[in-house]
């Protein structure tokens, strides 16, 4: 099955508008003339979305701007109204956001997001035609306790509850073992491949073989230029969700370059 890899930068709570502009200008100058057989997404903090939209989607957009898609790191499960601090899907659409990261382990563990709230956000994102990057993954204790498969099964079945096959086709799954996020510890390519193959088999159970063959499953957790090629060579790994190593243009570019076959 031919799945286009997707490399997404999750900047977390790093970079305001000024640093976003510096990064994007530098990154775009580096990719000048290159054509990657991959999708590239940048998900800055909300506050930098207007700047990113301006850089990539206005009449004066810098060269190569079309190469990057805009992502958000979260969205509200509500439409509008008395939800202090929340950002709605329609607000994101105003700034040309195409992707939204949902269910990141930091949102689950620090901000108390549950499978049910993530499911509600996923549905809301699809209502606005945003493409969810739906994050799942186990903690070290869960893996060591032999619970890897049951944790992934629950996250996938509850997170995707009542999501249609059509909406699933617009969704990307990010497998991110919690113990590998921001720790410098990467899952071995075999550990990652095994988990990805299991997630794909879950999708086959829920939606059938065709949907399972088509869905893109990214790996996330301390991806760096030095390990990208080996991870991306695994048959069920379709790109990466990258935190720390995507904060620097050259490092993000090297991950994409090492992880994809360059189309001439
Ligand atoms: C992430 O935040 O999704 C992530 C994978 O972070 P890092 O690459 O820093 O481990």
Boltz pocket constraint, residues with backbone or C-beta under 6 A from the ligand:
constraints:
  - pocket:
      binder: B
      contacts: [[A, 10], [A, 176], [A, 180], [A, 181], [A, 182], [A, 183], [A, 184], [A, 220], [A, 221], [A, 222], [A, 223], [A, 241], [A, 242], [A, 243], [A, 244], [A, 245]]
      max_distance: 6.0
